Amino acid sequence: MVKISKGKRVRMKSKLSIRDGDLLEETIVEYFQGAGTMLPGLEKVLDGLSAGDKRDGVVKARDAFGSSQHQPKRDIPRAEFPEDVSLDKGTEFAATAENGQNVILQIESVDDEFVHVRYLHPLHQKDIAYEIEVLKVTDPTPPPLPIEAIAAEDE
């Protein structure tokens, strides 16, 4: 039986919610383990599981979305912020990124021209409860050609 490891294609049922809060999604999802599209903390839970395995639990916020120190930074012109707001280090603002995604802007520093911010996931401070069932684990690489096919190609 194929186990989940880096590069494997995984299909699973998942139910994700904010711990003691709102349902985020309940769906069937397919992804490649280690490709960066799944919550890092949930990938760790899934590693080594096989089709039919079920798990539930909570991924701590720092494990769900990664360290804030590894999130992208941006310099935004000071004029784009209202003059009457506090721009202290650590202050957070809800915003929409260029790609239309909701983000949190966390202030790193401020100078006369720019507010230096870090983009954070809107749920970066929330623990995520999960219920998952692995439906299928496959190796996405094609199997090797049979020896006969290789010999035929050489002729």
C-alpha positions in Angstrom: 0.0 0.0 0.0 1.4 3.4 -1.0 2.1 5.8 1.9 1.9 9.5 1.8 5.4 11.0 1.3 6.9 13.9 -0.6 5.8 14.0 -4.3 2.8 11.6 -3.8 -0.6 12.6 -5.1 -3.1 12.5 -2.3 -6.9 12.6 -2.5 -8.7 13.1 0.8 -11.9 14.2 2.5 -11.2 17.1 4.7 -13.2 19.2 7.2 -11.4 22.3 8.4 -12.7 24.7 11.0 -11.4 27.4 13.3 -10.9 25.7 16.7 -14.1 26.1 18.6 -15.5 28.2 15.7 -16.6 28.5 12.2 -16.4 25.9 9.5 -13.8 26.9 6.9 -14.4 24.1 4.4 -15.7 20.6 4.0 -14.5 19.1 0.7 -12.7 16.4 -1.2 -9.2 17.8 -2.1 -6.4 16.5 -4.2 -2.8 17.8 -3.8 0.8 16.8 -4.1 2.5 16.2 -0.7 5.4 18.7 -0.2 4.3 21.0 -3.1 3.4 23.8 -0.6 -0.4 23.9 -1.4 -1.5 22.3 1.9 -1.2 23.7 5.4 2.3 22.8 6.5 1.1 21.5 9.8 -1.5 19.3 8.2 1.1 17.9 5.7 3.1 16.7 8.8 0.0 14.9 10.1 -0.7 13.2 6.8 2.9 12.1 6.1 3.1 8.3 6.3 -0.7 7.7 6.1 -2.3 5.4 3.5 -5.7 5.2 1.8 -8.4 4.5 4.4 -6.6 6.2 7.3 -8.5 8.8 9.3 -7.2 11.5 11.6 -8.7 14.4 13.6 -7.1 17.0 15.8 -5.9 20.5 15.9 -3.0 22.2 14.1 -1.6 25.1 16.1 -1.7 28.5 14.2 2.1 28.7 14.0 2.2 25.2 12.4 -0.8 25.8 10.2 0.4 28.8 8.4 4.2 28.8 9.0 6.3 31.3 10.9 5.4 34.9 10.2 9.1 35.5 9.6 8.9 33.5 6.4 5.9 35.4 4.9 6.4 38.0 2.1 7.3 41.7 2.8 6.3 44.8 1.0 6.9 48.5 1.2 3.7 50.5 0.8 3.8 54.3 0.4 3.0 56.1 3.6 0.4 58.2 1.8 -1.8 55.0 1.3 -2.5 54.8 5.1 -4.8 57.3 6.8 -3.0 60.0 8.6 -4.9 59.5 11.9 -4.0 55.8 12.4 -1.2 54.4 14.6 1.5 52.8 12.6 3.4 51.2 15.4 5.4 48.0 14.9 3.1 45.0 15.1 -0.1 46.9 14.3 -2.2 44.8 11.9 -4.6 45.9 9.1 -7.0 43.8 7.0 -6.3 44.4 3.3 -6.7 42.8 -0.1 -3.6 41.8 -2.0 -2.9 42.4 -5.6 -4.2 38.9 -6.5 -7.5 39.6 -4.7 -6.8 37.5 -1.7 -7.6 38.8 1.8 -4.4 39.4 3.8 -3.3 40.9 7.1 -0.6 43.6 6.8 1.6 43.6 9.9 3.8 46.7 10.3 7.5 45.9 10.6 8.7 49.5 10.5 7.9 53.0 9.2 9.9 55.8 7.7 9.0 59.1 6.0 8.2 57.5 2.7 7.1 53.9 3.3 5.4 51.6 5.7 7.3 48.3 5.7 4.8 45.5 6.1 4.7 41.7 6.2 1.8 39.8 4.5 0.1 37.3 6.8 -2.7 34.9 6.3 -6.0 36.2 7.7 -6.2 33.2 10.0 -2.5 33.4 11.1 -3.5 33.5 14.8 -6.1 30.8 14.7 -5.7 27.1 15.5 -7.3 24.9 12.9 -9.3 21.8 13.8 -9.3 19.1 11.2 -11.0 15.8 10.3 -9.5 14.0 7.4 -9.9 10.7 5.6 -7.3 9.6 3.1 -9.1 8.3 0.0 -6.2 7.6 -2.4 -2.4 7.9 -2.5 -0.6 7.4 -5.8 2.8 7.9 -7.3 2.4 10.6 -10.0 5.4 9.4 -12.0 4.6 7.0 -14.9 5.8 3.4 -14.4 8.9 2.4 -16.3 8.4 0.9 -19.8 8.5 -2.8 -20.0 11.9 -4.2 -21.3 10.1 -5.3 -24.6 9.0 -1.8 -25.3 12.5 -0.3 -24.8 13.9 -3.0 -27.1 11.3 -2.2 -29.8 12.1 1.6 -29.6 15.8 0.8 -30.2 15.1 -1.0 -33.5 
